[in-house]
Structures are given as structure tokens and as C-alpha cells.
Amino acid sequence: MASELWAVAHAAQVQQTIAQCRTNAAAVGAIAPDFPYTYQSVASGRLPGYWNGYLTWVLVQTLALARYPNIDYSLREAATVVGRFLDEPVPVAAARGSFALLRGRPRPLRARVPEIAAMLHLIATVGGAAAEARLAVLAPDADPSWSEEGALFFADDEIERVQQTLPAFRALLTDAEHGDRFHFWIVRQPGLPRAVREALRQPDRYLSDLEAIFGTAQRTGAQAFVLWAP
């Protein structure tokens, strides 16, 4: 997965600045001095999907209220990994007594915590098709499927859903029932990027990163952006 940079910015301000830049690239010079020349020099290359994604990528970082460059792992990939943990059956304690034969089969943890599963899917996909539809309004002709630089963002209702679910998510990964099981599951998973494994092995870091990003977005009335680059 390409590297991620998370930022909090006002999507309306980004959209307005993108429109100004398309009308007159020099208009953004006061915000990002190096950008007008770069944009003008490549606009004739007729690669709008790429370069309009680049424009969005630059402006979100420039106009951001907060950026998180110290997050050195993919929060989206971490969400996908935790989602796989939710698919693991929860061990059932051995039943005793007359009704021992009536105990049910182990069920995936996901069945117990549908709201957490939904939140993890939301983070991993940034809202999926809905996020790409938002990008089409924010930056027409930007194509997230092949642009090397670009950005997607969470809507206000999605930010609220994440914020409402994070306390339960923290409890799940740190409580006595599932915390130790999650820790040992993570350390045994093959093929995980080291940074993702380290962030999840002691999940307080991952939880704190999510709380910081989405908490800032909600507190400032802004949107949480995910930027990518090669």
C-alpha cells in the first residue's frame, strides 16, 4: 500500500481554492508558492486525472489545520488487520453439568460487535464509493484509481460514527476478555508490515492516533483527509 498522510482540513476551503487555481494557477501562489509554476508546466501534458489529484494533495497539506507526519504506518491497513481478528471464532468455555451438550459453536467476534466492524470497514475504505463521489465534487477530473498523489476524506456523519464507536473499540482491544487474545494473535500473524505489527501489538498507539485525528476533525468542524503518495 502506498504511504499515507492524515490531515484535518476544511473540505469547502480546499474545494474553493482548487476552483481558483483552475481558473488562475497564480491565485494559489500566496498559499503554496511553488505550486503555480509546477501546475502550469504540466497542465499541457493532458493528464488531468493525475495532476488534479496532485493539486488536491498539495492544497490539503497546505490548508490543513493539523497534519500527522509522525504516523509511520498505515491506519487503513491496521483497520483491515483488526477486521480479520474480528473474523476469528471466540473460544467457548467448556460447559459442565446436565446442559453441557447444548453449548453453541464458537462464533466470530464480529457478530458481537457489528458497530466496530462497520467502523473498521469505514476507516479501511474511507467510505468507499461515497468518498470517491465526494472527491469528484471537491476536485473534478481527479482519478483516485491511478493518480500517484491524491486525497480522500471522511464526511461529517462518518466522523461522528467513528467518534461514537472509538470508546467501545478501545475497550475491546484492551479489556481482559479480548486484549490478551488480540496481542497473541497479532504477534503470530505472518507477513504483516513491521510498523503495522508494532502499532497493533500494543494497541494504545493505534487507538490514540485515531482518537487524535477524528477528535480534532469533530472539534474543529473540519474533515479528516487521507492523502497518499508514492
C-alpha positions in Angstrom: 0.0 0.0 0.0 1.2 3.5 -0.8 2.3 5.6 2.1 -0.5 7.6 3.9 -0.5 11.1 5.4 -3.5 12.0 7.5 -4.6 15.6 7.8 -7.6 17.6 9.1 -8.8 20.4 6.8 -12.0 22.2 5.8 -13.1 20.5 2.6 -15.1 23.6 1.5 -12.0 25.7 1.7 -10.0 23.1 -0.3 -12.7 23.0 -2.9 -12.8 26.8 -3.3 -9.0 27.0 -3.6 -9.0 24.2 -6.2 -11.5 26.1 -8.3 -9.5 29.3 -8.0 -6.3 27.5 -9.1 -8.0 26.1 -12.1 -9.2 29.5 -13.2 -5.8 31.1 -12.5 -3.0 28.9 -11.2 -1.2 32.0 -9.9 -4.1 32.6 -7.4 -2.8 29.9 -5.2 0.8 31.3 -5.2 0.3 33.0 -1.9 -0.7 29.7 -0.3 1.7 27.4 -2.0 4.4 29.5 -3.7 6.0 26.6 -5.7 2.8 25.2 -7.0 1.6 27.5 -9.8 4.7 27.0 -11.9 4.6 23.2 -11.4 0.9 23.0 -12.2 1.2 25.2 -15.3 4.3 23.4 -16.6 2.5 20.0 -16.6 -1.1 21.0 -17.4 -0.3 20.9 -21.1 0.6 17.2 -20.6 -3.2 16.4 -20.7 -3.1 14.2 -17.7 -6.0 15.7 -15.7 -6.6 12.7 -13.6 -3.1 12.7 -12.3 -2.4 16.4 -11.9 -5.8 17.3 -10.4 -5.1 14.7 -7.8 -1.7 16.3 -7.3 -3.4 19.7 -6.9 -5.7 18.3 -4.2 -2.7 16.6 -2.4 -0.8 19.8 -2.3 -3.6 22.1 -1.2 -4.9 19.8 1.6 -1.5 19.8 3.2 -1.1 23.5 2.8 -4.5 24.4 4.2 -4.5 21.7 6.9 -5.5 22.6 10.5 -3.5 19.6 11.6 -1.2 17.1 9.9 0.2 13.8 11.3 3.5 13.1 9.6 4.8 11.1 12.6 2.3 8.3 11.9 4.7 5.9 10.2 2.2 3.1 9.5 -1.0 2.7 7.5 -4.0 3.3 9.7 -6.2 1.8 6.9 -4.2 -1.4 6.7 -4.3 -1.7 10.5 -8.1 -1.4 10.4 -8.1 -4.2 7.8 -5.9 -6.4 10.1 -8.1 -5.8 13.1 -11.1 -6.7 10.9 -9.5 -10.1 10.3 -9.2 -10.6 14.0 -12.9 -10.0 14.4 -13.5 -12.9 12.0 -11.7 -15.3 14.4 -14.1 -17.5 16.4 -14.2 -16.7 20.1 -13.3 -19.7 22.2 -16.2 -21.1 24.2 -15.6 -22.1 27.7 -16.1 -25.8 28.3 -19.7 -26.3 29.6 -20.4 -28.6 32.6 -23.4 -30.2 34.0 -26.6 -31.5 32.5 -26.8 -29.0 29.7 -23.2 -29.4 28.5 -24.2 -30.8 25.2 -26.3 -27.7 24.4 -23.5 -25.2 24.3 -23.2 -23.4 20.9 -20.4 -23.4 18.5 -17.7 -20.7 18.6 -18.9 -17.6 16.7 -16.8 -14.9 15.2 -16.3 -11.9 17.4 -17.6 -9.7 14.5 -21.1 -11.0 15.3 -20.9 -9.5 18.8 -19.6 -6.1 17.8 -21.2 -5.1 14.4 -20.7 -1.4 15.1 -16.9 -1.9 15.5 -16.8 -4.0 12.4 -18.6 -1.3 10.4 -16.2 1.4 11.8 -13.1 -0.6 10.7 -14.6 -1.1 7.2 -15.2 2.6 7.0 -11.7 3.5 8.0 -10.2 0.9 5.7 -12.2 2.2 2.7 -12.5 5.9 3.6 -16.2 5.4 2.8 -15.6 3.6 -0.5 -17.6 4.8 -3.4 -19.1 7.6 -1.4 -15.6 9.0 -0.8 -14.8 8.9 -4.5 -18.1 10.7 -5.2 -17.1 13.4 -2.7 -13.7 13.7 -4.4 -15.5 14.2 -7.8 -17.2 17.3 -6.3 -14.0 18.5 -4.5 -11.7 18.1 -7.4 -13.4 17.3 -10.7 -11.4 15.0 -13.0 -9.2 13.7 -10.2 -9.0 9.9 -10.5 -8.0 8.1 -7.3 -7.7 4.8 -9.1 -4.5 5.7 -10.8 -3.3 9.1 -9.6 0.1 8.9 -7.8 -0.9 11.7 -5.4 -4.3 12.5 -4.2 -6.7 12.6 -1.2 -10.0 11.2 0.0 -11.9 12.4 3.1 -14.5 11.4 5.6 -17.8 13.1 5.7 -19.1 14.7 8.9 -21.6 11.9 9.7 -18.8 9.3 9.2 -16.5 11.2 11.6 -19.3 11.2 14.2 -19.8 7.5 13.7 -16.1 6.8 14.3 -16.1 9.1 17.4 -19.1 7.3 18.8 -17.6 3.9 18.3 -14.0 4.5 19.4 -14.7 4.1 23.2 -16.1 0.6 22.5 -13.2 -0.2 20.2 -10.7 0.8 22.9 -12.5 -1.4 25.4 -12.5 -4.3 23.0 -8.7 -4.2 22.4 -7.7 -3.6 26.0 -10.2 -5.5 28.1 -9.3 -8.7 30.0 -11.5 -10.9 27.8 -10.1 -10.0 24.3 -7.0 -7.8 24.9 -4.5 -10.7 25.6 -6.0 -12.8 22.8 -5.6 -9.9 20.4 -2.0 -9.4 21.4 -1.0 -13.0 20.9 -3.0 -13.2 17.6 -1.1 -10.1 16.2 2.4 -11.4 17.1 1.6 -14.7 15.3 0.3 -13.2 12.1 2.7 -13.8 9.2 3.5 -11.2 6.6 2.4 -8.0 8.4 4.4 -4.9 7.8 6.6 -4.3 10.8 5.2 -0.8 11.5 1.6 -2.1 11.5 2.5 -5.0 13.8 4.3 -2.7 16.2 1.4 -0.3 16.3 -1.1 -3.1 17.0 1.0 -5.2 19.3 0.4 -2.5 22.0 -2.9 -1.1 20.5 -2.9 2.1 22.6 -0.8 3.8 19.9 -3.3 2.9 17.2 -6.2 3.9 19.3 -4.6 7.2 20.3 -3.9 8.1 16.7 -7.5 7.5 15.6 -8.7 9.5 18.6 -6.4 12.4 17.8 -7.4 12.6 14.1 -11.1 12.2 14.4 -11.4 14.1 17.6 -9.6 17.1 16.0 -11.9 16.9 13.0 -15.0 16.9 15.0 -13.9 19.6 17.4 -12.9 22.0 14.6 -15.9 21.2 12.3 -13.4 20.1 9.6 -12.9 16.9 7.7 -10.4 14.0 8.1 -8.4 13.5 5.0 -6.2 10.5 3.9 -3.5 11.5 1.4 -1.3 9.1 -0.5 1.9 9.4 -2.4 4.4 7.0 -4.0 
